[in-house]
Amino acid sequence: FCSRLSQLDHFNFVSPQTFRLKYLINDTFWAQEEGAPIFFYCGNEGTIESFADNLGFIYESAEKFQALVLLVEHRYYGESLPFGAASLSHPNTSGYLSVEQALADFVDVIQFIQDQSETKLGSKYRRHPVIAFGGSYGGMLAFYLRMKYPHMVQGALASSAPLFQMNGMAPCDIFYKAVTK
């Protein structure tokens, strides 16, 4: 696995605090030509390895499209704990657990992978369209990533993403009514 220092607060430009954000890269099927896609998996509630072991569709698609697969762990899950074991123990440390911060983490890693030129990966990841993937909460993140950062993410596939299951947008029991009819 790899890790990268990520800003604790992407929206506070005077805060120098960082933490290690974990990510995985699989370039087994990667075609290094310009335009070959990057399939980006939005980590959600768990370790990134637990998701990496269950992404058959993404790996099959990566082989077909000769894509790089990039998976980023969600902050506050797995090993991406900004304050270690105390990350969720107090409002002062758990206040940075938000969708907005997670999306900014994802964009930071995507930019890093595309821009790097002096690491072992070289510059071969530049100029490649990014397609975000995710399921459930991760699907929501994939959708939000595409909507908020269209200059970075050219497409998204959101599976079982409850996009409209928010307070005030849809009745809370709508799912149960639909499946019991």
N, CA and C atoms as a LAMMPS dump frame, in Angstrom:
ITEM: TIMESTEP
0
ITEM: NUMBER OF ATOMS
543
ITEM: BOX BOUNDS ff ff ff
-5.0000000000000000e+02 5.0000000000000000e+02
-5.0000000000000000e+02 5.0000000000000000e+02
-5.0000000000000000e+02 5.0000000000000000e+02
ITEM: ATOMS id mol type element x y z
1 1 1 N 0.831 -1.18 0
2 1 2 C 0 0 0
3 1 3 C 0.873 1.241 0
4 2 1 N 0.258 2.354 -0.308
5 2 2 C 0.93 3.645 -0.31
6 2 3 C 0.171 4.567 0.636
7 3 1 N 0.816 5.633 1.016
8 3 2 C 0.117 6.652 1.796
9 3 3 C 0.644 8.014 1.394
10 4 1 N -0.158 8.992 1.702
11 4 2 C 0.18 10.362 1.344
12 4 3 C -0.264 11.265 2.481
13 5 1 N 0.533 12.301 2.744
14 5 2 C 0.106 13.288 3.729
15 5 3 C -1.046 14.085 3.147
16 6 1 N -2.127 14.147 3.878
17 6 2 C -3.303 14.89 3.448
18 6 3 C -3.597 15.976 4.474
19 7 1 N -4.132 17.073 4.002
20 7 2 C -4.507 18.161 4.907
21 7 3 C -5.609 17.677 5.843
22 8 1 N -5.491 17.995 7.11
23 8 2 C -6.562 17.671 8.038
24 8 3 C -7.808 18.474 7.689
25 9 1 N -7.611 19.754 7.373
26 9 2 C -8.726 20.627 7.004
27 9 3 C -8.385 21.296 5.678
28 10 1 N -8.989 20.814 4.611
29 10 2 C -8.712 21.344 3.273
30 10 3 C -9.241 22.752 3.067
31 11 1 N -10.084 23.227 3.959
32 11 2 C -10.742 24.517 3.764
33 11 3 C -10.273 25.58 4.749
34 12 1 N -9.234 25.284 5.505
35 12 2 C -8.623 26.231 6.431
36 12 3 C -7.172 26.38 5.993
37 13 1 N -6.868 27.475 5.354
38 13 2 C -5.561 27.633 4.725
39 13 3 C -4.452 28.027 5.691
40 14 1 N -4.78 28.222 6.959
41 14 2 C -3.736 28.55 7.933
42 14 3 C -3.41 27.363 8.833
43 15 1 N -4.127 26.267 8.673
44 15 2 C -3.883 25.084 9.494
45 15 3 C -2.883 24.168 8.794
46 16 1 N -1.727 23.938 9.412
47 16 2 C -0.714 23.084 8.778
48 16 3 C -0.869 21.596 9.101
49 17 1 N -1.895 21.21 9.851
50 17 2 C -2.025 19.825 10.292
51 17 3 C -2.279 18.879 9.125
52 18 1 N -1.588 17.745 9.158
53 18 2 C -1.745 16.712 8.139
54 18 3 C -1.888 15.35 8.811
55 19 1 N -2.266 14.366 8.042
56 19 2 C -2.321 12.98 8.509
57 19 3 C -2.043 12.081 7.316
58 20 1 N -1.73 10.82 7.589
59 20 2 C -1.445 9.856 6.523
60 20 3 C -2.741 9.241 6.007
61 21 1 N -2.943 9.368 4.697
62 21 2 C -4.112 8.813 4.021
63 21 3 C -3.643 7.637 3.167
64 22 1 N -4.238 6.5 3.367
65 22 2 C -3.813 5.275 2.694
66 22 3 C -4.493 5.127 1.335
67 23 1 N -3.738 4.629 0.355
68 23 2 C -4.318 4.317 -0.948
69 23 3 C -3.618 3.114 -1.553
70 24 1 N -4.302 2.476 -2.476
71 24 2 C -3.775 1.307 -3.18
72 24 3 C -3.804 1.575 -4.672
73 25 1 N -2.812 1.055 -5.372
74 25 2 C -2.757 1.167 -6.831
75 25 3 C -2.599 -0.232 -7.411
76 26 1 N -3.404 -0.53 -8.429
77 26 2 C -3.258 -1.781 -9.16
78 26 3 C -3.101 -1.421 -10.635
79 27 1 N -1.899 -1.647 -11.153
80 27 2 C -1.639 -1.317 -12.56
81 27 3 C -1.427 -2.575 -13.404
82 28 1 N -2.013 -3.687 -12.973
83 28 2 C -1.872 -4.967 -13.668
84 28 3 C -2.274 -4.871 -15.135
85 29 1 N -3.357 -4.172 -15.417
86 29 2 C -3.89 -4.102 -16.783
87 29 3 C -3.629 -2.754 -17.438
88 30 1 N -2.855 -1.929 -16.811
89 30 2 C -2.644 -0.542 -17.215
90 30 3 C -1.971 -0.431 -18.576
91 31 1 N -2.617 0.3 -19.467
92 31 2 C -2.014 0.66 -20.749
93 31 3 C -1.457 2.06 -20.561
94 32 1 N -0.206 2.242 -20.84
95 32 2 C 0.426 3.512 -20.514
96 32 3 C 0.185 4.603 -21.541
97 33 1 N -0.583 4.305 -22.564
98 33 2 C -0.85 5.327 -23.571
99 33 3 C -1.712 6.438 -22.977
100 34 1 N -1.531 7.622 -23.525
101 34 2 C -2.362 8.752 -23.113
102 34 3 C -3.824 8.427 -23.393
103 35 1 N -4.689 8.737 -22.458
104 35 2 C -6.112 8.498 -22.621
105 35 3 C -6.619 7.227 -21.971
106 36 1 N -5.718 6.319 -21.572
107 36 2 C -6.173 5.128 -20.85
108 36 3 C -6.74 5.589 -19.507
109 37 1 N -7.889 5.057 -19.098
110 37 2 C -8.566 5.603 -17.918
111 37 3 C -7.949 5.199 -16.582
112 38 1 N -8.289 5.984 -15.588
113 38 2 C -8.013 5.664 -14.192
114 38 3 C -9.365 5.367 -13.554
115 39 1 N -9.515 4.16 -13.028
116 39 2 C -10.732 3.797 -12.303
117 39 3 C -10.471 4.073 -10.83
118 40 1 N -11.209 5.017 -10.294
119 40 2 C -10.999 5.473 -8.923
120 40 3 C -12.095 4.932 -8.022
121 41 1 N -11.717 4.191 -6.996
122 41 2 C -12.699 3.669 -6.05
123 41 3 C -12.731 4.548 -4.813
124 42 1 N -13.912 5.048 -4.497
125 42 2 C -14.121 5.898 -3.321
126 42 3 C -14.276 5.02 -2.086
127 43 1 N -13.265 5.033 -1.236
128 43 2 C -13.363 4.286 0.01
129 43 3 C -14.5 4.811 0.862
130 44 1 N -15.105 3.923 1.636
131 44 2 C -16.182 4.348 2.517
132 44 3 C -15.965 3.764 3.904
133 45 1 N -16.981 3.217 4.54
134 45 2 C -16.885 2.845 5.945
135 45 3 C -16.156 1.528 6.156
136 46 1 N -14.843 1.543 6.101
137 46 2 C -14.06 0.343 6.347
138 46 3 C -12.638 0.484 5.844
139 47 1 N -11.861 -0.576 6.047
140 47 2 C -10.491 -0.569 5.546
141 47 3 C -10.519 -0.676 4.028
142 48 1 N -9.56 -0.073 3.374
143 48 2 C -9.535 -0.086 1.914
144 48 3 C -9.295 -1.502 1.388
145 49 1 N -8.553 -2.328 2.152
146 49 2 C -8.311 -3.71 1.72
147 49 3 C -9.603 -4.519 1.677
148 50 1 N -10.513 -4.269 2.612
149 50 2 C -11.77 -5.027 2.615
150 50 3 C -12.585 -4.746 1.361
151 51 1 N -12.456 -3.551 0.817
152 51 2 C -13.147 -3.233 -0.432
153 51 3 C -12.351 -3.742 -1.627
154 52 1 N -11.031 -3.632 -1.569
155 52 2 C -10.182 -4.054 -2.688
156 52 3 C -10.366 -5.533 -3.006
157 53 1 N -10.65 -6.329 -1.989
158 53 2 C -10.83 -7.768 -2.184
159 53 3 C -12.177 -8.131 -2.8
160 54 1 N -13.068 -7.154 -2.96
161 54 2 C -14.425 -7.436 -3.437
162 54 3 C -14.839 -6.549 -4.602
163 55 1 N -13.909 -6.229 -5.469
164 55 2 C -14.199 -5.322 -6.583
165 55 3 C -14.072 -6.018 -7.93
166 56 1 N -14.667 -7.197 -8.044
167 56 2 C -14.559 -7.965 -9.281
168 56 3 C -14.951 -7.185 -10.517
169 57 1 N -16.07 -6.466 -10.448
170 57 2 C -16.532 -5.699 -11.6
171 57 3 C -15.497 -4.659 -12.032
172 58 1 N -14.9 -3.98 -11.077
173 58 2 C -13.922 -2.941 -11.412
174 58 3 C -12.679 -3.565 -12.034
175 59 1 N -12.199 -4.675 -11.467
176 59 2 C -11.011 -5.318 -12.021
177 59 3 C -11.286 -5.908 -13.404
178 60 1 N -12.47 -6.49 -13.598
179 60 2 C -12.831 -7.006 -14.923
180 60 3 C -12.912 -5.868 -15.938
181 61 1 N -13.489 -4.76 -15.522
182 61 2 C -13.58 -3.593 -16.407
183 61 3 C -12.206 -3 -16.667
184 62 1 N -11.349 -3 -15.65
185 62 2 C -9.989 -2.476 -15.822
186 62 3 C -9.236 -3.282 -16.874
187 63 1 N -9.432 -4.591 -16.866
188 63 2 C -8.779 -5.423 -17.877
189 63 3 C -9.304 -5.076 -19.267
190 64 1 N -10.611 -4.93 -19.383
191 64 2 C -11.217 -4.628 -20.682
192 64 3 C -10.774 -3.265 -21.213
193 65 1 N -10.703 -2.268 -20.331
194 65 2 C -10.38 -0.902 -20.756
195 65 3 C -8.922 -0.52 -20.513
196 66 1 N -8.116 -1.466 -20.069
197 66 2 C -6.694 -1.254 -19.783
198 66 3 C -6.5 -0.076 -18.824
199 67 1 N -7.25 -0.113 -17.732
200 67 2 C -7.277 0.998 -16.777
201 67 3 C -6.381 0.746 -15.571
202 68 1 N -5.939 1.832 -15.002
203 68 2 C -5.289 1.828 -13.699
204 68 3 C -6.403 1.822 -12.658
205 69 1 N -6.249 1.058 -11.592
206 69 2 C -7.228 1.067 -10.502
207 69 3 C -6.58 1.745 -9.301
208 70 1 N -7.228 2.789 -8.82
209 70 2 C -6.752 3.571 -7.676
210 70 3 C -7.841 3.553 -6.614
211 71 1 N -7.502 3.09 -5.43
212 71 2 C -8.455 3.018 -4.323
213 71 3 C -7.927 3.875 -3.179
214 72 1 N -8.76 4.737 -2.643
215 72 2 C -8.332 5.6 -1.536
216 72 3 C -9.213 5.329 -0.324
217 73 1 N -8.565 5.137 0.804
218 73 2 C -9.28 4.898 2.052
219 73 3 C -9.921 6.194 2.539
220 74 1 N -11.11 6.089 3.06
221 74 2 C -11.84 7.238 3.609
222 74 3 C -11.186 7.656 4.929
223 75 1 N -11.028 8.951 5.135
224 75 2 C -10.487 9.433 6.413
225 75 3 C -11.345 8.917 7.567
226 76 1 N -10.701 8.626 8.674
227 76 2 C -11.311 8.103 9.897
228 76 3 C -11.668 6.625 9.813
229 77 1 N -11.224 5.934 8.773
230 77 2 C -11.446 4.498 8.657
231 77 3 C -10.125 3.81 8.375
232 78 1 N -10.063 2.511 8.715
233 78 2 C -8.854 1.743 8.464
234 78 3 C -7.655 2.345 9.164
235 79 1 N -6.601 2.595 8.387
236 79 2 C -5.378 3.187 8.933
237 79 3 C -5.297 4.691 8.7
238 80 1 N -6.323 5.268 8.111
239 80 2 C -6.325 6.71 7.8
240 80 3 C -6.985 7.496 8.93
241 81 1 N -6.383 7.389 10.1
242 81 2 C -6.919 8.004 11.314
243 81 3 C -6.116 9.258 11.657
244 82 1 N -6.696 10.435 11.497
245 82 2 C -5.953 11.678 11.729
246 82 3 C -5.377 11.813 13.134
247 83 1 N -6.07 11.275 14.131
248 83 2 C -5.616 11.389 15.513
249 83 3 C -5.406 10.014 16.141
250 84 1 N -5.058 9.047 15.321
251 84 2 C -4.839 7.698 15.817
252 84 3 C -6.085 7.124 16.463
253 85 1 N -5.898 6.371 17.533
254 85 2 C -7.02 5.724 18.214
255 85 3 C -8.012 6.724 18.795
256 86 1 N -7.59 7.955 19.013
257 86 2 C -8.466 8.983 19.596
258 86 3 C -9.283 9.732 18.545
259 87 1 N -9.208 9.327 17.278
260 87 2 C -9.841 10.081 16.188
261 87 3 C -11.33 10.321 16.377
262 88 1 N -12.047 9.358 16.923
263 88 2 C -13.498 9.498 17.068
264 88 3 C -13.94 9.676 18.517
265 89 1 N -13.002 9.963 19.394
266 89 2 C -13.336 9.997 20.814
267 89 3 C -13.846 11.341 21.322
268 90 1 N -13.694 12.397 20.553
269 90 2 C -14.052 13.73 21.048
270 90 3 C -14.437 14.623 19.866
271 91 1 N -15.371 15.553 20.061
272 91 2 C -15.748 16.459 18.963
273 91 3 C -14.579 17.261 18.392
274 92 1 N -13.579 17.533 19.21
275 92 2 C -12.414 18.273 18.702
276 92 3 C -11.605 17.459 17.7
277 93 1 N -11.69 16.146 17.79
278 93 2 C -10.937 15.305 16.856
279 93 3 C -11.825 14.695 15.772
280 94 1 N -13.104 14.529 16.038
281 94 2 C -13.988 13.918 15.041
282 94 3 C -14.643 14.94 14.116
283 95 1 N -14.431 16.207 14.37
284 95 2 C -15.076 17.256 13.579
285 95 3 C -14.62 17.345 12.135
286 96 1 N -13.546 16.649 11.796
287 96 2 C -13.042 16.687 10.418
288 96 3 C -13.531 15.5 9.592
289 97 1 N -14.444 14.732 10.153
290 97 2 C -15.054 13.617 9.432
291 97 3 C -16.277 14.156 8.705
292 98 1 N -16.103 14.463 7.416
293 98 2 C -17.209 14.999 6.621
294 98 3 C -17.053 14.574 5.17
295 99 1 N -18.158 14.599 4.454
296 99 2 C -18.144 14.284 3.026
297 99 3 C -17.235 15.256 2.293
298 100 1 N -17.34 16.537 2.61
299 100 2 C -16.546 17.561 1.913
300 100 3 C -15.051 17.323 2.086
301 101 1 N -14.631 16.996 3.312
302 101 2 C -13.208 16.73 3.558
303 101 3 C -12.764 15.456 2.838
304 102 1 N -13.613 14.42 2.844
305 102 2 C -13.271 13.167 2.164
306 102 3 C -13.12 13.384 0.66
307 103 1 N -14.032 14.15 0.061
308 103 2 C -13.929 14.434 -1.374
309 103 3 C -12.644 15.184 -1.681
310 104 1 N -12.29 16.137 -0.84
311 104 2 C -11.047 16.891 -1.046
312 104 3 C -9.837 15.972 -0.911
313 105 1 N -9.886 15.008 0.012
314 105 2 C -8.811 14.007 0.113
315 105 3 C -8.68 13.241 -1.197
316 106 1 N -9.816 12.792 -1.726
317 106 2 C -9.805 12.008 -2.96
318 106 3 C -9.197 12.803 -4.111
319 107 1 N -9.615 14.041 -4.255
320 107 2 C -9.098 14.893 -5.336
321 107 3 C -7.602 15.114 -5.166
322 108 1 N -7.168 15.277 -3.932
323 108 2 C -5.744 15.475 -3.66
324 108 3 C -4.928 14.267 -4.125
325 109 1 N -5.406 13.066 -3.849
326 109 2 C -4.679 11.865 -4.274
327 109 3 C -4.728 11.715 -5.793
328 110 1 N -5.874 11.965 -6.399
329 110 2 C -5.974 11.899 -7.863
330 110 3 C -4.982 12.866 -8.5
331 111 1 N -4.954 14.091 -8.01
332 111 2 C -4.028 15.101 -8.536
333 111 3 C -2.582 14.664 -8.349
334 112 1 N -2.287 14.119 -7.178
335 112 2 C -0.937 13.644 -6.888
336 112 3 C -0.516 12.555 -7.875
337 113 1 N -1.378 11.582 -8.1
338 113 2 C -1.056 10.485 -9.021
339 113 3 C -0.873 11.015 -10.441
340 114 1 N -1.717 11.936 -10.855
341 114 2 C -1.612 12.467 -12.212
342 114 3 C -0.407 13.39 -12.387
343 115 1 N -0.031 14.096 -11.362
344 115 2 C 1.036 15.093 -11.493
345 115 3 C 2.437 14.594 -11.176
346 116 1 N 2.541 13.513 -10.467
347 116 2 C 3.878 13.116 -10.028
348 116 3 C 4.785 12.827 -11.215
349 117 1 N 6.032 13.197 -11.06
350 117 2 C 6.984 12.955 -12.145
351 117 3 C 8.321 12.452 -11.628
352 118 1 N 8.54 12.491 -10.336
353 118 2 C 9.84 12.085 -9.811
354 118 3 C 9.758 10.875 -8.89
355 119 1 N 8.629 10.17 -8.899
356 119 2 C 8.508 8.994 -8.054
357 119 3 C 8.713 7.748 -8.892
358 120 1 N 8.618 6.613 -8.26
359 120 2 C 8.811 5.348 -8.975
360 120 3 C 7.768 5.123 -10.063
361 121 1 N 6.619 5.797 -9.956
362 121 2 C 5.576 5.623 -10.966
363 121 3 C 5.813 6.48 -12.197
364 122 1 N 6.657 7.49 -12.048
365 122 2 C 6.941 8.366 -13.173
366 122 3 C 5.753 9.21 -13.566
367 123 1 N 5.772 9.698 -14.776
368 123 2 C 4.711 10.602 -15.236
369 123 3 C 3.665 9.876 -16.074
370 124 1 N 3.64 8.559 -15.997
371 124 2 C 2.758 7.805 -16.885
372 124 3 C 1.276 7.914 -16.544
373 125 1 N 0.925 8.52 -15.421
374 125 2 C -0.488 8.613 -15.044
375 125 3 C -1.124 9.936 -15.434
376 126 1 N -0.412 10.784 -16.126
377 126 2 C -0.957 12.082 -16.531
378 126 3 C -1.892 11.935 -17.728
379 127 1 N -2.79 12.905 -17.859
380 127 2 C -3.677 13.011 -19.022
381 127 3 C -4.519 11.757 -19.256
382 128 1 N -5.117 11.298 -18.189
383 128 2 C -5.976 10.127 -18.287
384 128 3 C -7.309 10.434 -17.623
385 129 1 N -8.424 10.106 -18.28
386 129 2 C -9.729 10.371 -17.668
387 129 3 C -9.926 9.535 -16.406
388 130 1 N -10.569 10.129 -15.431
389 130 2 C -10.839 9.461 -14.161
390 130 3 C -12.326 9.123 -14.094
391 131 1 N -12.606 7.863 -13.811
392 131 2 C -13.977 7.4 -13.623
393 131 3 C -14.078 6.924 -12.178
394 132 1 N -14.975 7.537 -11.411
395 132 2 C -15.15 7.186 -10
396 132 3 C -16.164 6.057 -9.858
397 133 1 N -15.906 5.161 -8.912
398 133 2 C -16.785 4.039 -8.611
399 133 3 C -17.076 4.025 -7.118
400 134 1 N -18.229 3.507 -6.767
401 134 2 C -18.545 3.32 -5.358
402 134 3 C -19.903 2.678 -5.193
403 135 1 N -20.101 2.066 -4.035
404 135 2 C -21.375 1.444 -3.718
405 135 3 C -21.888 1.928 -2.378
406 136 1 N -23.193 2.102 -2.274
407 136 2 C -23.842 2.597 -1.063
408 136 3 C -23.3 3.993 -0.745
409 137 1 N -22.779 4.207 0.456
410 137 2 C -22.203 5.518 0.786
411 137 3 C -21.073 5.865 -0.188
412 138 1 N -20.258 4.88 -0.556
413 138 2 C -19.197 5.114 -1.534
414 138 3 C -19.742 5.517 -2.893
415 139 1 N -20.922 5.01 -3.25
416 139 2 C -21.583 5.426 -4.486
417 139 3 C -22.01 6.874 -4.421
418 140 1 N -22.493 7.278 -3.256
419 140 2 C -22.833 8.69 -3.066
420 140 3 C -21.582 9.548 -3.245
421 141 1 N -20.466 9.082 -2.672
422 141 2 C -19.215 9.829 -2.8
423 141 3 C -18.771 9.919 -4.257
424 142 1 N -18.907 8.82 -5.011
425 142 2 C -18.537 8.839 -6.431
426 142 3 C -19.373 9.867 -7.186
427 143 1 N -20.672 9.873 -6.924
428 143 2 C -21.574 10.836 -7.558
429 143 3 C -21.2 12.269 -7.17
430 144 1 N -21.007 12.504 -5.876
431 144 2 C -20.655 13.85 -5.409
432 144 3 C -19.309 14.299 -5.975
433 145 1 N -18.364 13.366 -6.078
434 145 2 C -17.041 13.69 -6.619
435 145 3 C -17.153 14.173 -8.057
436 146 1 N -17.958 13.483 -8.836
437 146 2 C -18.167 13.886 -10.235
438 146 3 C -18.862 15.243 -10.321
439 147 1 N -19.841 15.473 -9.456
440 147 2 C -20.6 16.725 -9.489
441 147 3 C -19.775 17.916 -8.997
442 148 1 N -19.008 17.731 -7.938
443 148 2 C -18.257 18.844 -7.342
444 148 3 C -16.947 19.115 -8.067
445 149 1 N -16.337 18.091 -8.624
446 149 2 C -15.029 18.238 -9.268
447 149 3 C -15.058 17.695 -10.704
448 150 1 N -15.901 18.239 -11.58
449 150 2 C -16.001 17.704 -12.947
450 150 3 C -14.722 17.889 -13.759
451 151 1 N -13.873 18.82 -13.363
452 151 2 C -12.598 19.012 -14.055
453 151 3 C -11.589 17.921 -13.7
454 152 1 N -11.856 17.168 -12.625
455 152 2 C -10.956 16.1 -12.191
456 152 3 C -11.528 14.703 -12.469
457 153 1 N -12.849 14.589 -12.457
458 153 2 C -13.504 13.287 -12.594
459 153 3 C -14.478 13.367 -13.765
460 154 1 N -14.215 12.578 -14.794
461 154 2 C -14.987 12.674 -16.03
462 154 3 C -16.226 11.791 -16.047
463 155 1 N -16.348 10.884 -15.103
464 155 2 C -17.516 10.021 -15.048
465 155 3 C -17.619 9.357 -13.69
466 156 1 N -18.79 8.815 -13.385
467 156 2 C -18.981 8.118 -12.109
468 156 3 C -20.002 7.008 -12.279
469 157 1 N -19.759 5.91 -11.585
470 157 2 C -20.701 4.814 -11.526
471 157 3 C -21.038 4.614 -10.049
472 158 1 N -22.272 4.926 -9.693
473 158 2 C -22.719 4.847 -8.303
474 158 3 C -23.725 3.711 -8.164
475 159 1 N -23.365 2.687 -7.419
476 159 2 C -24.234 1.53 -7.229
477 159 3 C -24.908 1.599 -5.859
478 160 1 N -26.216 1.371 -5.845
479 160 2 C -26.986 1.363 -4.592
480 160 3 C -26.73 2.605 -3.748
481 161 1 N -26.617 3.725 -4.409
482 161 2 C -26.328 4.988 -3.722
483 161 3 C -27.635 5.693 -3.364
484 162 1 N -27.943 5.816 -2.089
485 162 2 C -29.203 6.447 -1.679
486 162 3 C -29.138 7.971 -1.769
487 163 1 N -29.004 8.479 -2.978
488 163 2 C -28.786 9.915 -3.181
489 163 3 C -29.927 10.782 -2.672
490 164 1 N -31.139 10.291 -2.761
491 164 2 C -32.283 11.104 -2.346
492 164 3 C -32.859 10.67 -1.004
493 165 1 N -32.153 9.819 -0.308
494 165 2 C -32.62 9.353 0.996
495 165 3 C -32.098 10.277 2.099
496 166 1 N -32.371 11.544 1.92
497 166 2 C -31.958 12.559 2.886
498 166 3 C -33.195 13.134 3.559
499 167 1 N -33.021 13.612 4.749
500 167 2 C -34.117 14.211 5.492
501 167 3 C -34.759 15.337 4.682
502 168 1 N -36.057 15.21 4.44
503 168 2 C -36.782 16.241 3.711
504 168 3 C -36.848 16.024 2.213
505 169 1 N -36.015 15.144 1.648
506 169 2 C -36.016 14.917 0.205
507 169 3 C -36.94 13.779 -0.194
508 170 1 N -37.061 12.787 0.659
509 170 2 C -37.921 11.636 0.384
510 170 3 C -38.439 11.119 1.722
511 171 1 N -39.635 10.557 1.746
512 171 2 C -40.137 9.987 3
513 171 3 C -39.191 8.899 3.504
514 172 1 N -38.951 8.875 4.789
515 172 2 C -37.995 7.925 5.368
516 172 3 C -38.375 6.469 5.136
517 173 1 N -39.663 6.181 4.985
518 173 2 C -40.102 4.801 4.826
519 173 3 C -40.357 4.403 3.375
520 174 1 N -39.938 5.212 2.422
521 174 2 C -40.239 4.951 1.014
522 174 3 C -39.643 3.626 0.528
523 175 1 N -38.451 3.287 0.985
524 175 2 C -37.82 2.027 0.593
525 175 3 C -38.683 0.851 1.046
526 176 1 N -39.099 0.876 2.302
527 176 2 C -39.868 -0.238 2.856
528 176 3 C -41.236 -0.365 2.198
529 177 1 N -41.83 0.755 1.837
530 177 2 C -43.111 0.705 1.123
531 177 3 C -42.932 0.059 -0.255
532 178 1 N -41.845 0.399 -0.928
533 178 2 C -41.593 -0.135 -2.274
534 178 3 C -41.337 -1.637 -2.249
535 179 1 N -40.56 -2.121 -1.298
536 179 2 C -40.208 -3.544 -1.294
537 179 3 C -41.296 -4.43 -0.714
538 180 1 N -42.275 -3.85 -0.028
539 180 2 C -43.35 -4.677 0.52
540 180 3 C -44.577 -4.727 -0.369
541 181 1 N -44.571 -4.005 -1.471
542 181 2 C -45.71 -4.043 -2.399
543 181 3 C -45.585 -5.202 -3.356
